[in-house]
Amino acid sequence: SLQLVADAMGLHPRSLQQRLAKEGVQFSDLLMGARKNAVDAFVRSERQPDLMRLAFRLGYSEASNASRFLRQHYGKGLRQLIKDHRSTLANS
């Protein structure tokens, strides 16, 4: 969350937002990028799909939130993402 990141940086959340705005970036965009990177790394490294473990990595407390994120941004679930990744590797 914005609050957690600001706290870790020793900033007030509003100060962090202002600094990001100066750079033309919004916190939500950074968070989205970080979550997509986490999904990509998870799909590459995990042999057994575990939606709850992915949810934790994405900063969610419920597997359903991670599932919704995958459907919204990838159009498929975790098992299909892993299957697609393995298929890509096999064809390389």
Buried (B, 14 or more C-beta within 10 A) or exposed (E): EBEEBBEEEEBEBEEBBEEBEEEEEEBEEEBEEBBBEBBEEBBEEBEEBEBEBBBBBBBBEEBEBBBEBBEEEBEEBBEEBBBEBEEEEEEE
